[in-house]
């Protein structure tokens, strides 16, 4: 399950479909806009002109990349009322969202169901990755690391602070690598802890 098909989500979707995952459910409520094209690699100007939802547009593009992958695009908000049904039949949840409220819904559902999820976030030139697993291997969850969700509007976002494409590629690349470890049955290789990267200052921390 890919939650969000914006900057991180488009790179993740492209990575996983090219890797040959059997099934990918893509959930996003938004439509493609010109401002997205700087960092959302599956989209182009024709998608903006066509006023296509991101989930539908992404599935159309991805189907031409690898027809052997089953794609299920869903145009919807993600919240506590539908998250359980969206997770039905999936082995992994990937974070391509842009707000903490949704991420904490993903986190809590992952803990409840033991479906692993991979948190990812970036803004400006800075990004974070945190894989969360329950079951045979337990790792810290998002609440363990960050505590309660910050108040709405208190944290910078891509809309308020901007984001440069290289950090998107780096963070989605790390999320994709952790996803392939889990999906290929190598959870023992998953990084335990939070990875923090700033591509402008060339700072890399593993916490």
C-alpha positions as CSV (number, residue, x, y, z in Angstrom):
1,X,0.0,0.0,0.0
2,X,1.4,3.4,-1.1
3,X,-0.1,6.2,0.9
4,X,0.3,9.4,-1.1
5,X,1.6,9.8,-4.7
6,X,3.4,13.1,-4.6
7,X,7.2,13.6,-4.4
8,X,8.2,10.5,-2.4
9,X,5.3,8.5,-3.6
10,X,6.0,8.8,-7.3
11,X,9.7,7.8,-6.8
12,X,8.6,4.9,-4.6
13,X,6.0,3.7,-7.1
14,X,8.4,3.8,-10.0
15,X,11.1,2.0,-8.0
16,X,8.8,-0.8,-6.9
17,X,7.0,-1.4,-10.2
18,X,10.3,-1.5,-12.0
19,X,11.5,-4.1,-9.3
20,X,8.5,-6.2,-10.2
21,X,6.3,-6.2,-7.0
22,X,3.2,-8.2,-7.7
23,X,0.6,-5.7,-6.5
24,X,0.6,-2.0,-5.7
25,X,-2.4,-0.1,-4.3
26,X,-1.9,3.7,-4.7
27,X,-4.0,6.1,-2.7
28,X,-4.0,9.8,-3.2
29,X,-6.8,12.5,-3.3
30,X,-5.0,15.2,-5.3
31,X,-4.8,16.2,-8.9
32,X,-1.6,16.9,-10.8
33,X,-0.5,20.6,-10.8
34,X,2.3,22.4,-12.6
35,X,4.1,23.1,-9.3
36,X,4.4,19.3,-8.8
37,X,6.5,18.7,-11.8
38,X,9.8,19.9,-10.2
39,X,9.9,16.8,-7.9
40,X,7.1,14.3,-8.8
41,X,8.8,12.2,-11.4
42,X,5.8,10.3,-12.9
43,X,4.0,13.4,-14.1
44,X,4.3,15.8,-17.0
45,X,2.6,18.8,-18.5
46,X,0.0,16.7,-20.3
47,X,-1.2,15.4,-17.0
48,X,-1.7,18.9,-15.7
49,X,-3.6,19.8,-18.8
50,X,-5.8,16.7,-18.4
51,X,-6.6,17.5,-14.8
52,X,-6.0,13.9,-13.9
53,X,-6.0,12.6,-10.3
54,X,-2.4,11.6,-9.3
55,X,-3.4,8.0,-8.4
56,X,-5.0,7.4,-11.8
57,X,-2.2,9.2,-13.7
58,X,0.5,7.2,-11.9
59,X,-1.2,3.9,-12.5
60,X,-1.5,4.7,-16.3
61,X,2.2,5.5,-16.5
62,X,3.3,2.6,-14.3
63,X,1.2,0.1,-16.3
64,X,3.3,1.0,-19.4
65,X,6.5,0.4,-17.5
66,X,5.7,-3.1,-16.2
67,X,2.5,-4.7,-17.3
68,X,3.1,-7.7,-15.0
69,X,2.3,-5.6,-11.9
70,X,-1.3,-5.3,-10.7
71,X,-2.1,-1.7,-10.0
72,X,-5.0,-0.5,-8.0
73,X,-5.4,3.3,-7.9
74,X,-7.7,4.8,-5.4
75,X,-8.7,8.5,-5.3
76,X,-9.4,9.2,-1.7
77,X,-8.3,10.8,1.6
78,X,-6.5,8.5,4.0
79,X,-7.8,8.6,7.6
80,X,-8.8,6.4,10.5
81,X,-12.2,5.6,8.9
82,X,-10.8,3.9,5.8
83,X,-7.2,2.9,6.7
84,X,-8.0,-0.6,7.8
85,X,-9.8,-1.4,4.6
86,X,-7.0,0.1,2.5
87,X,-4.6,-2.2,4.2
88,X,-6.5,-5.3,3.4
89,X,-4.3,-7.9,1.7
90,X,-1.1,-5.9,1.7
91,X,2.3,-6.9,3.1
92,X,3.8,-3.4,3.6
93,X,2.7,0.2,4.0
94,X,4.8,3.0,2.4
95,X,4.6,6.6,3.5
96,X,4.3,9.1,0.7
97,X,2.1,11.5,2.8
98,X,2.6,15.1,3.7
99,X,1.2,15.5,7.2
100,X,1.7,14.1,10.6
101,X,-2.0,13.3,11.3
102,X,-2.0,10.7,8.5
103,X,1.4,9.4,9.5
104,X,0.2,8.7,13.0
105,X,-2.8,6.9,11.7
106,X,-0.4,4.7,9.6
107,X,1.8,4.2,12.6
108,X,-0.9,3.1,14.9
109,X,-2.5,0.8,12.4
110,X,0.9,-0.8,11.7
111,X,1.3,-1.5,15.4
112,X,-2.2,-2.9,15.7
113,X,-2.0,-5.2,12.6
114,X,1.7,-5.9,12.6
115,X,1.9,-4.8,9.0
116,X,5.3,-3.1,8.6
117,X,5.5,0.4,7.4
118,X,8.2,2.8,6.3
119,X,8.0,6.4,7.4
120,X,9.6,8.9,5.1
121,X,9.5,12.7,5.1
122,X,11.4,15.6,3.4
123,X,11.3,19.3,3.3
124,X,13.8,21.8,2.0
125,X,17.1,19.8,1.7
126,X,16.4,17.6,4.7
127,X,14.7,14.2,5.1
128,X,14.0,11.3,7.5
129,X,13.5,7.6,7.1
130,X,12.2,5.2,9.8
131,X,11.2,1.5,9.1
132,X,8.7,0.2,11.7
133,X,8.3,-3.6,12.1
134,X,6.3,-5.7,14.6
135,X,6.3,-9.4,15.1
136,X,9.4,-11.5,14.8
137,X,11.5,-8.4,14.8
138,X,10.4,-5.3,16.7
139,X,11.7,-1.8,16.0
140,X,10.9,1.6,17.5
141,X,7.7,3.2,16.0
142,X,7.1,6.8,15.1
143,X,5.5,7.6,18.5
144,X,8.5,6.0,20.2
145,X,10.9,8.3,18.4
146,X,8.9,11.6,18.0
147,X,6.3,11.4,20.7
148,X,2.9,12.9,19.9
149,X,2.1,14.5,16.6
150,X,3.1,18.2,16.5
151,X,0.2,20.7,16.3
152,X,-1.1,21.3,12.8
153,X,0.7,24.1,11.0
154,X,3.7,24.0,13.4
155,X,6.1,22.1,11.2
156,X,7.4,23.3,7.8
157,X,5.9,21.6,4.7
158,X,6.8,21.5,1.0
159,X,4.1,24.1,0.5
160,X,5.5,26.5,3.1
161,X,9.2,25.9,2.9
162,X,9.7,24.2,-0.5
163,X,11.8,21.1,-1.3
164,X,14.6,20.3,-3.7
165,X,14.3,17.2,-5.8
166,X,17.6,15.6,-4.7
167,X,16.4,15.0,-1.1
168,X,13.2,13.4,-2.5
169,X,15.3,11.0,-4.5
170,X,17.6,10.1,-1.6
171,X,14.8,9.6,0.9
172,X,12.6,7.6,-1.5
173,X,15.6,5.6,-2.5
174,X,16.2,4.6,1.2
175,X,12.5,3.8,1.7
176,X,12.6,1.7,-1.5
177,X,15.6,-0.2,-0.3
178,X,14.0,-1.0,3.0
179,X,10.8,-2.0,1.2
180,X,12.7,-4.5,-1.0
181,X,14.3,-6.0,2.1
182,X,11.0,-6.7,3.7
183,X,9.2,-7.8,0.5
184,X,11.9,-10.2,-0.4
185,X,11.9,-11.8,3.1
186,X,15.0,-10.2,4.5
187,X,13.6,-8.2,7.4
188,X,16.8,-9.0,9.4
189,X,18.6,-6.6,7.1
190,X,16.3,-3.7,7.8
191,X,17.9,-0.6,9.4
192,X,16.8,-0.2,13.1
193,X,16.5,3.5,13.9
194,X,16.0,6.9,12.3
195,X,18.1,8.0,9.4
196,X,18.4,11.8,8.9
197,X,20.0,13.4,5.8
198,X,20.6,16.9,4.6
199,X,21.9,17.0,1.0
200,X,22.7,20.7,1.2
201,X,25.1,20.4,4.1
202,X,26.1,16.8,3.2
203,X,25.1,15.7,6.7
204,X,24.1,12.0,7.4
205,X,23.0,10.8,10.8
206,X,21.8,7.4,11.9
207,X,20.0,7.6,15.3
